[in-house]
Amino acid sequence: MQYSEKVMDHFTNPRNVGELEDPSGTGTVGNAKCGDIMRVYLDIDENGIIQDAKFKTFGCGAAVATSSMATEMIKGKHISDALKLTNRSVMEALDGLPPIKVHCSVLAEEAVRAALWDYAEKKGIKIDGLEKPADDIHDGHHHDLQESD
Amino acid sequence: MPKTIYLDNAATTMMSREVLDAMMPYLTEKYGNPSSIHSFGAESNAACEDARKKIAKFINAKDNEIYFTSGGSESDNWAIKSVAYMKKDKGKHIITSGIEHHAVMETCEFLARDGFEITSVGVDENGIIKLDELRKAIRPDTILITVMYANNEIGTIQPIREIGEIARSSGIIFHTDAVQAFGHIPIDVEKDNIDLLSASAHKVHGPKGVGLLYIRNTIKLTPLIHGGPHERKRRAGTLNVPGIVGFGKATELARESMKDASKITEKRNYLIDRILKEIPYSRLNGDRDRRLPGNANISFMYIEGESMLMLVDMKGIAASTGSACASGSLDPSHVLLAIGLPHETAHGSLRMTLSEHTTKEELDYTVETLKGVVDRLRSMSPLYEDAMKENKEV
């Protein structure tokens, strides 16, 4: 198994690690059983622009790298654009992931969506195209879902 | 300390220079096939028989009870499948443990798909097999007990003599995978009541691709690999002469270095003690005393093993982990789960296995590096964040 240079870069120098005080929204997905948990903090301004994004991740090199890349990709974006973030776009931005690590990129997508859901709930608004995140993404079919892509 | 530090000797070891020197003639000018009648053949044959003698003596076996194979996995496959095949009319029940190497585990699972019944006996929190559970598992149709001598991940040494006694008194064949034990701790197939034993050369500074199966003379084990009359018609295939010569030399050297095993144990204890003392939320996996000399397996709470492995590798340290992410599956090591670790603790394990070449300076550097790596990964761990908040609230 070999990671791309970009994955190694984002793993060794992860961007946006940390917490936000008083975040507009936070989301935690994954579970310790499978060995990866990701938490995303978002600071969203009154125009719906993501001013800052931070993360904390318990997981392997790929989990850390996708967390780093996903937060980079949504920073400065409007929430409607952030919703378009997919595990595939995160993977592509990292020049790919080994097949067994694809589920890590699903985690990043789900974490961002969970944080946006939290934001919407706090604000009492509805964001088009955003559904309530599952309690545990690993209970679903995500592990098998993307591997054949 | 910019050079690399190798702490993965349970995966494989550096081949000794002396082993290479012993092998070299058989890779070059002494290329005869040991089965050939001419002088080339005789020369190779004598070298293999010399190696066989050394190895047999080392585990208190007879020369004609040692059969060379391609390695530990072949030996395990051969022992288990051939006993199953030979004894299937007597019964189809096999007893094993929950912490076996994949070579044993997967072979048993293969047989289970073919109508055999496998009972996997549990281990305690240190990885020692529960003997009362083993006794209770025995049935009239039990044909084989296969339990490893010492565990590859947590280093726990099993009560092999007792297991052998239980098998012997019940008339059941006893196989042990001794790949991690051979050359590291004393083995005596007579005193330990062992019928079949697997070992491998590359775990004791020998070459890769050569191993052995000890077969007690009273057992007429059928071949796994059919063909020519090599190895007393039990294992076909031209002998791996350089490999066998290297295995013999490595065994000879191991016999000497085992006298200094306490030095490795001391260094290992030094490593374990420093880590447990200086890195909070760390725990030793496996038995403190009944443990292979070179094995240290430690879980660091709230962080994941593959990340740890990658970061220490960048600092020049080669180790191993029981995390799922490193194994290509989603479940962490079956061994760590069998000793009762929660999944997240199993994911955070790091195995460091020492050799006689490991120095105290290397271990000091390792501890200092680990402190930094563990701190760094915890600072980005949501589990650590939650745990610290809970601590404050309490």
Chai-1 contact restraints between the chains, C-beta under 6 A:
chainA,res_idxA,chainB,res_idxB,connection_type,confidence,min_distance_angstrom,max_distance_angstrom,comment,restraint_id
A,V17,B,M380,contact,1.0,0.0,6.0,A-B,restraint_1
A,A32,B,H343,contact,1.0,0.0,6.0,A-B,restraint_2
A,A32,B,E344,contact,1.0,0.0,6.0,A-B,restraint_3
A,K33,B,H343,contact,1.0,0.0,6.0,A-B,restraint_4
A,C34,B,L330,contact,1.0,0.0,6.0,A-B,restraint_5
A,G35,B,E304,contact,1.0,0.0,6.0,A-B,restraint_6
A,G35,B,S323,contact,1.0,0.0,6.0,A-B,restraint_7
A,G35,B,A324,contact,1.0,0.0,6.0,A-B,restraint_8
A,G35,B,C325,contact,1.0,0.0,6.0,A-B,restraint_9
A,G35,B,H347,contact,1.0,0.0,6.0,A-B,restraint_10
A,I37,B,P382,contact,1.0,0.0,6.0,A-B,restraint_11
A,R39,B,P382,contact,1.0,0.0,6.0,A-B,restraint_12
A,K56,B,M380,contact,1.0,0.0,6.0,A-B,restraint_13
A,K56,B,P382,contact,1.0,0.0,6.0,A-B,restraint_14
A,K56,B,E385,contact,1.0,0.0,6.0,A-B,restraint_15
A,F58,B,E304,contact,1.0,0.0,6.0,A-B,restraint_16
A,F58,B,S381,contact,1.0,0.0,6.0,A-B,restraint_17
A,F58,B,P382,contact,1.0,0.0,6.0,A-B,restraint_18
A,F58,B,L383,contact,1.0,0.0,6.0,A-B,restraint_19
A,G59,B,E304,contact,1.0,0.0,6.0,A-B,restraint_20
A,C60,B,E304,contact,1.0,0.0,6.0,A-B,restraint_21
A,C60,B,E306,contact,1.0,0.0,6.0,A-B,restraint_22
A,C60,B,S307,contact,1.0,0.0,6.0,A-B,restraint_23
A,C60,B,C325,contact,1.0,0.0,6.0,A-B,restraint_24
A,G61,B,E306,contact,1.0,0.0,6.0,A-B,restraint_25
A,G61,B,S307,contact,1.0,0.0,6.0,A-B,restraint_26
A,G61,B,M310,contact,1.0,0.0,6.0,A-B,restraint_27
A,I100,B,G328,contact,1.0,0.0,6.0,A-B,restraint_28
